[in-house]
């Protein structure tokens, strides 16, 4: 199913009031609606980017992940270094064993990070603050996409192939 079909179905199924309010509008009115929703989208993006509480929680999450991220980065760097030696045919078997050890350590750190209570708490707190804004942004984008589809169809173009106006 194409993006156009998916968008139409999702709007009709999940946003019936919006669908009912725009389906019969003229191209000019649809463009006015795109402008309104685009402004809301920009306000939402700014709210996400500038929310001080959100910044604080993102920092908290980053700090909670740091010990794990540092070890993951260290393992990646070591694997990269070992790979260059393996490519030069220096102690290949031993170095490949070391690469396996570092790769496994890297994956262990990812799992530990995922299960760490402080990381989980920070993720939950971040989702609590950022979730509604992210959801609103997604809904606004869906509505803008749908309005664009309607404008294209009412103007006689296949969505995505409209000639620039």
N, C-alpha and C positions, 0 to 999 in steps of 0.2 A: 504494500500500500504506500502510495506516495505521501510526501510531507503535506501536500495540499489536502489530500483526502483525510489524513490523520488529523490535521488542524480542524477541518470542518466537523468531523465526527466529535472531536473533543469539545469544541465550542458548543455544538448542539446538545451533547450529553451533559456536560458539566457546567455550562454557563448559559442556560436557557434564557434567562432574563436579558442578558447581553445580546444573544442571538436575536431574540424577538425585537429588541430595540433598534438593531442596525440592519436587519435583513432587507427591509423595504426602503432604506435611505437612498438618496441620489448620490452620485459620485462626489459631488461637491460637499454634501453633508458627511459622507464617509471620510473625506479628506480632513474635514474639521475634527472629526472624532480621532483620526490618526494623530493630529496635532495635540489634542487634549491628552491622549494616552502617552504620547511621546514625552510631553512635559512631565506627566506623572512618573514616567520611567526615569527621566533625568533626576527628578527629586528623590526617587528611591535610591538611585545609584549614589547620589551625594550623601544621603542618609547612611548608607552602608559604609561609604568611605570616610565619613567624618564623625560618626557616632563615638564619643569618648569612652563610653562603657564597653562598646564592641572592641575598640582598640585595646583596652585594658585586659579583656578576656582573651583576645588573640595573643597578647604578650604572655599572659599566664599559660596558655596552651603551648606556646613556643618554648617557654622556660621548662615546662613539664616534660616536653619531648626532647629537650637539648641533650641530656646525657645519652639517650638512645641514638639520637641523630648523629651525635659526634662519633659514637662507636660504629654506626652504619657507614658514615663517611670514611672513617679510618679503614674499615674493612674494604670498601670500594677502592680506595686509593691503593691499598696493599695488593688487591687483586690486579689492578691495572699495572702496577709495578712488576708483579710476578709474571703477568702475561707478556710483558716486553722481554723478560729473560727467557721465557719459554719459546717465544718467537725466534730468539737468537740461539736456540738449542743449547742452553746452559742448564745442566742438571734437570732436565725436563721432568722426569718422573717425580722427583722430590718436590719440585716447584708446583707441579700439578696437584699433588697432595695438599700442599699449603693453600693453593687456590680453593680447593674443596673446603678446607677448614674455615677459611675466611668467608666463603660464600655461605656456609652453614651458620657461622657466627652472625653474619649480616641478617639472615632470615630469623634467627633466634632473637636478635635485638628488635626486629620489627614486631614479632609476636609479644615480646615483653612490653614494648611500648604500647601496643594495642590493649594489653591487659592491665597496665599500670593504673591504679586508682586515681592518682593525681591527673594523669592524662585524660582518663575517662570523665572525671569531674569537670575538667576544663572544657572538654568537647561538649558535654551536656550543657554547661553554662553558655557556651558559644552558640549552640543550636537554639537555646531558649531565646537569646537576643537576636541572632542573625536569621534564624529560621523564618519568622514571619516576613522579614524584609526580602529574603531570597525568594520566598513563595510569591510575594506580591510582584516582584520583578519578573518572575516566570509567567505569571498570569497576564501581566501587562504586555509582555513580549508576545504571548499567544494571541492576545486581542489585536495587537498591532499587525501581526502576521495575517490574522483572519480579515481584518479590514483591508489590507493590501490585496488579498485574494479577491475579495468582493469588488474592489475598485478595478482590478485587472479584468475580471469577468464582465463587469458592467460596461467596461470600455471596449470590450470585444477582443481582448488579448488572453492568451493562456497565461496563467500566473507564472511569473518568472521570465516571461518573454515580452514584457511590455516595452514599447518604444519610449525612449526618454521624452518627457514633455517639456 
